[in-house]
C-alpha cells in the first residue's frame, strides 16, 4: 500500500476531536505537517499524531508550499475555509474541508470553481451521511421504498448546549450560530437522502432571544452575553423546484422539551421515516398501518469489512481511498455548495423579511 501524506491546517477542537483521530485509523496514512496560528497547538498535534519527522508551521501558505503532501484537512474557523482551500487546490493538493463549506455562498462557489479548474478532489466534512442509520435509509430510498419524498423536516435542536469555546459565538469568524454550525448537518443529510438539490425559494426566521441571559443552565457552562454575537435559533422553509418542501429547525438554546440534531423526518408517498430512538419506517400495508424499526447495529456501513463503523472514521477511509483513486467522493463540492447557499438565504430572508428566490 502506498503512503498517503496529509497536512492538518488548524489544530484546534475539530482537528483533535475528529480529523486527526480518524485519519490515524486509516492504514497507510501519515500526518506529516501541522499548522496553527498558535504554534504550541501545532507542536502538540505533531507529537500526538505526527509521523516521524513531521513539520510544524504557523502559516498555512508555508505548509502548502513546502510540498510533499497528497492532501490537506482544513480545520479552521469558517471565515478562512475558502481562502485556504482554494490556495491548497491551486497548489495541486486534494482538500478535505470541515463543514460548513464556507462562511458565504460566494466563498463556496469559488471553492467549487477552484476544484474544477485544478482537477483535484474537494470534499466537505458532513460525516452524518456515513452513519449506519443514514446509509441504511439511503439504500431504502434509492430502492423506492419511500416513493416520492415530498415533505421533510431537518432537525438540529439543542435545548441548552451553546458551545462556549473557540470562536463559535463570533459572527465575524463563523458567519452565524446554530444554523451554520449544526443546522448545516441536518440540511445536508436531508438534501442528500432526498437526492434533490434543485432549490426554488427559501424563507427564514432567525432569533437571538435567550443569548443575553447570564448564568444559564448550559451544558458547557454559562456563556458571556457580550461575546454572544450570533443567533440562538433559526428556522427555514425551503421549497424545491419539484414542489417538495423542507422545514429546517436549528438551535443552541430553545425552550423545547425534546432535542435532537443531525436528524431528519421524511414523508413519502409509499412510506415515511424518522430517526427518533433509532431508524423507523412507517406506512400502510394490506390496509394496516405499520411501524418498523430498522436494525443497523451490524452491517449498516458496508464500505470496509472489519473496520470501525464510527461515522467520522468511515468518512476518513472513504476520503483517503478517493485520494488514492479507489472510489468516488460521497460528499461532492457541488452538493455542499447548495447547502451553503440555502443557509445564507435563510439569514438573508430573516434580515429582509422577504423570500429569497433561487
N, C-alpha and C positions, 0 to 999 in steps of 0.2 A: 504494500500500500504506500503510495506517495504521500509525503508530508504536506499538509496544508498549513501555511504560516499566516497567522492572524494578528492584527493590531487592534488594541482597545483604545478608543478615544472617549475619555470621560470615565473616571474610575470611582464614581460615587455609588449611591444606593442601588440603582437598577443594574449596574455592571456587576456589583458584588452579590446582589440578590438573585440575579437571573443569568445574565450573559456568560460571565466567566465560569461559574459552577457548571452550567450546561455544556459549554464548549469542552470543559475538562472531561466530560463523559464520552466525547466523540473520539474514537480511535484515529490516530494519525494527525490530530490537530496539535499544533504548537503555538502558544501565545508568546510571541517574541518581541512585541513592542507595546508600551503602555504610555498613555498621555493623559495628563490632567493639569489644569492651571495651578493646582496645589501639588507641588512636586512630591510631597510626602505621600499623597494618595497613590500616585503612580508607582512610587517605590514600594509601597506596601503591597499593591496588587502584583507587581512583578515578583516579589518574594513568595507570595502565596500561590500564584497561578502561572508564573512565567517559566518558559523553558530555560535551559542553561544559557547564560549569556544574553538574556533578554535586556533590551534597551528601554530607558525611560525618557520622557520628554515633557515639557510644559507647553510646547507649541505643536498643534496638530499638523501644521504645514511641514514642520521638520520631520515628524513621523512619516507623513505621506511621501516626502521627497527622499527619505533615507533609502527607499527601495527594499526589495527582498520580501515583499508581502504578497499574498494572494487575495486577501480580503481585510476589511476593517469593520468593526462594530462601532456605530455612533451612539453613544450613551450619554449625551449632553442635554442641557435644557432645550426645550422646544425651539426657542428663537434661533439657535445655531444649527439646527438639523440640516436645513437646505444648503447652507454655506459650506459646511464640512463635507456633506455627502457629494455635492457637485464637484468640489475640489478633488475628492478621492476618485470619483468616476473619471474625471478628466485626466487623472494620473494613471489610469488603467487598472484601477482596483475594483473588485466587487464589494458591494456595500450592503450590510445589514444595519438598518436604522431603527432605533427604538420608536415606538408609537408616541404621539401621532406623527404622521409623515413630516409635517412642518407646522409652524405656528400659523401660517397663512396659506390660503389656496394658491396664491401666486407662487409661493415657495414650493409647494407640492408640484405644481405644473412644471416649474423649472427643473425639478428633480427628474420628472418623467422624461423631459426633453433631453437632459444630460445623459440619462441611461440609454436612451435610444441612439444618441449620437456616438456614445463611447462604445456601445456594443457589450458593455459589462452588465453584470447582474445587480439589480437593486431590489431589495425586499424590505418589508416593514414588520416590526415585532408584534404582530397580532396573534399571540400564542393560543388564544381561546379556540381558534379553529382546530388545533391539534388535540384538544381534549377528546377522551373516549366517547363522551356523550355527543359532542359536536360531530365527530366523524360518523358515528352510528346513525345520527339523524340525517346527515347529508346523504348517506347511502340510501336511506329510505325515500328521501325526497327525490333523488335522481332516478329512483326506480318507479316514481309516480305514485307512491303510497298516499301522499297528502293531496294529490291532484293539483289544481291551480291554487297557489297561495295568494290570496287577495287582501289579507289584512295581517299585520304583525305588530307586536309590542316588543321594544328593545328596552331591557331593564338594566339600570346601573344605579341602584338606590342604596345609599347608606343613611342610617338614622343619625348617628353622630360618629363619624370617622373622617375627620379632617386631617390630612397629613400636615404636620407642623414642622417638618424638617426640610432642608434643602430650599428650593425656590418655588414650591408648589403654590404658595399664596401670592406670588409675584406675577401680576398680569403682564408686565413688560417682557419677562423672560419666558413665560409659559403660554400666554395668549388667552388664558381663561382658567377656570377651575374644574369642577367635576365633569362638565360636558366634554372638555378636550382631554381630560385625564382618564376617566373611566367610561364616560358615555361613548367615547370613541371605540372601545372594545365591543360594547353592546351593539352599536350600529354596524361595525364591520362584520360581526358574527351574523347579524340578521340579513344584511345585504348578500353575504356570501351564501347562506343557506337558501335564500330565495333565488339566488342566481340572477338577480336583476339590479343593474346599475344605471338604468335609464330614469333619471330624476326629472320630474316636471316642475315641481314647486315645493317650497319649504316655508312654513310659518313657525315662528318660535317665540317663546317667552322665557326670559332669564331673570332670576331673582337673587337679591342679596338682602335677605330678611333676618337671618339669625347671626350673621358674622360679627355684629357689634356687641354681642353678649359675652362678657368675660366669664371665666371660671365655669365654662360649660362642661357637661359630662361627656367629654370627648374621649374616644378610645385611646388616643395618643397624647392625652394631657391637654390642658386649656390652650387655646390659640390666642395670639395677640391681635385684637381687633385692628390696631394701627397697621399691622403688616398684612392684614387680610384684604387684598385689593381685587379679588376675583369673586365670582358668584358663589352662592352656596347651593343653588339648584337651578336646573334648566330643563326645558321641555320643548320638544319639536314635533310638528305634524308634517310628515313627508309624503307627498303624492308622487307616484311613479307614472311614467308615460302610459302604461297599460291600464291605469286606474287603480292599481294596488296601493295600499296605504300603510305607512309605518308610523306608530306613535313611539317616540323616544323619551324616556324619563331618566334623569340623572341627578344625583345629589350627593353631597358630602354631609350635609346637615339638613334634616327634614323631619317634621313631626309626623312620623309614619310608624305603624306598629311592625310591619313586616318589611325587611330589607332583602336585597339580593342584587348581585351585579354580574356582568358578563353573561347574562341570560337572555333568552327571548321566548316569546309565545307566538306560535304561528297558527293561522286559521286557513285551512284549505277546503276545497270543495269535496274531497274524499275523506279527510281526517284532519285533526288538529294535533298540536304538540305543545308541551311546556317542559320546563326544566326545574320545576319546584319539587325538591326532595327526590331528585333523580330524573331520568328522561321518561316522559309519559307520552303515549299516543292515545288519542281518544277519537271515537267515531261511532258509526252505526253499522251493524251487520245483522242480516236476517231479521230486520225490524226490531233489533235490540241495540241499546247503547252499550258501548264498551269502553273501558279504560285499561290500557296495558302498560305496565312498567317494563321498560327495556333493560335487560341485564347487560351492563357494559364493563363489568369488572375484569373479564378475561377476553382477550382478542378484540378489544374495542379499537385499538390503534394497530393497524397491521403493516406499518411501514417496515419495521425491523423486528424479527422474532428474537425473544430472549433479552431485549434491551429495555431500559427504563421507559415506562409509558407516561411519565410526567410530561405535561404539555410543553413546557419550555425545553426539555431535553429532546423530545421528538422534533420540535421546531429547529433546534440546533443541528440535529442529524440531517434533516431534510435540506436545510440550507447548505451545509457543507457538501453534501452529495451533489447538489445542484452546481456548486462552485467547481466540483471535480468533473462535471459533465455527466453525472449519473442522475437523471431525473429532472423534473421541472419544478419551478417555484410554485408553492401553494398560495402565497400572497404576492400578487403582482403589483407593480407600482401604479398601474392604471386604476386598479381597484381601490388601492389605498388613497389615491388622489381624490376619487369621488367622495370618500368618507370625509376628507378634509374640506372639500367644497361644501358638503352638507352642514358640517359643524359651523363653518364660517357663516353660512346662510342663516342658521338659527340665531347666532349672535346679531347679525345684521337685521334680521326681521324683528327681533326684540327691540333693537335700538331705534328703528324707524317706524315700527308699528305697521309695517307693510309685509305682504307675502313676497318672497323672493322667487322669481320665475327663472328657470334654467333654460 
